[in-house]
Amino acid sequence: MAKNKMKTHKTAAKRFKVTKNGKIMRRRAFAWHKTGKKRRSTLRKLRLEVEVKPADKKRILRVLGKR
């Protein structure tokens, strides 16, 4: 019998990107609602993507179908 293939979790695929070097990047929270109250510098920082913490890396790779 053939092995079952693992499906990619589509919502995770939309939220996380894997770079060439293997980093998993994500967007920051609190960036898109109630922006009138936030400072310009805060909004600039929130636009940047950040790397996922090492503790979450294995789990995210699994839902992306990479492991």
URGIHU-V677615 format. One line per field, one symbol per residue. ss: DSSP state (2 for helix, 1 for strand, 0 for the rest). phi: phi as a letter, one per 40 degrees, with the letter a starting at -180 (. if undefined). psi: psi as a letter, one per 20 degrees, with the letter a starting at -180 (. if undefined). Layout:
# URGIHU-V677615
ss = ???
phi = ???
psi = ???
This chain:
# URGIHU-V677615
ss = 0000000002222220110000011100000000222002222222200110022222222220000
phi = .ccccccccccccccbbbcccgcbbbcccgcbbfcccccccccccccccbcccdccdcccccccgcb
psi = qqqpqpqpohhhhhhqpprhjjqpqrqqrkhiqlihiqqghghghhhqqrqqqhhigggghghiki.
